[in-house]
Amino acid sequence: MGTHGSMTKAGKVRKQTPRMPSKNKKNYHPRLKNRVKYTSRLEKVAAPARA
């Protein structure tokens, strides 16, 4: 029973890809994050109705 690919090639692609610097993110509390999502969605839905 053979394997799919040899163990000598394991991790080849990950080692070749360049490291990207991490992006700075704002970490909201889940409750606040849900409120921000809700208000942004509400604005998208309500904006065309007002015009």
C-alpha positions as CSV (number, residue, x, y, z in Angstrom):
1,M,0.0,0.0,0.0
2,G,1.7,3.2,-1.2
3,T,1.5,6.8,0.1
4,H,0.5,9.9,-1.7
5,G,3.8,11.7,-2.1
6,S,7.0,11.1,-0.2
7,M,7.8,12.4,3.3
8,T,10.9,14.1,1.9
9,K,8.7,16.6,0.1
10,A,6.5,17.4,3.1
11,G,6.1,21.1,3.8
12,K,7.8,22.2,0.6
13,V,5.2,24.8,-0.5
14,R,4.9,26.4,3.0
15,K,8.6,26.8,3.3
16,Q,8.8,28.5,-0.2
17,T,6.0,31.1,0.4
18,P,7.3,34.4,1.6
19,R,6.3,35.6,5.1
20,M,3.8,38.4,5.1
21,P,3.7,40.8,8.0
22,S,0.6,40.5,10.2
23,K,-2.0,43.2,9.9
24,N,-3.0,45.2,13.0
25,K,-6.5,44.4,13.9
26,K,-8.9,45.9,16.4
27,N,-10.2,43.2,18.7
28,Y,-13.7,44.0,19.8
29,H,-15.7,42.2,22.5
30,P,-18.2,39.8,20.8
31,R,-21.2,41.9,22.0
32,L,-19.7,45.1,20.6
33,K,-18.7,43.3,17.3
34,N,-22.2,42.0,16.8
35,R,-23.6,45.5,17.4
36,V,-21.2,47.0,14.9
37,K,-22.3,44.4,12.3
38,Y,-26.0,45.0,13.1
39,T,-25.7,48.8,12.7
40,S,-23.8,48.5,9.4
41,R,-26.3,46.1,8.0
42,L,-29.2,48.2,9.2
43,E,-27.7,51.3,7.4
44,K,-27.3,49.3,4.2
45,V,-31.0,48.3,4.3
46,A,-32.4,51.6,5.5
47,A,-30.3,53.9,3.2
48,P,-32.2,53.2,-0.1
49,A,-35.6,53.5,1.6
50,R,-34.9,57.0,2.9
51,A,-33.9,58.3,-0.6
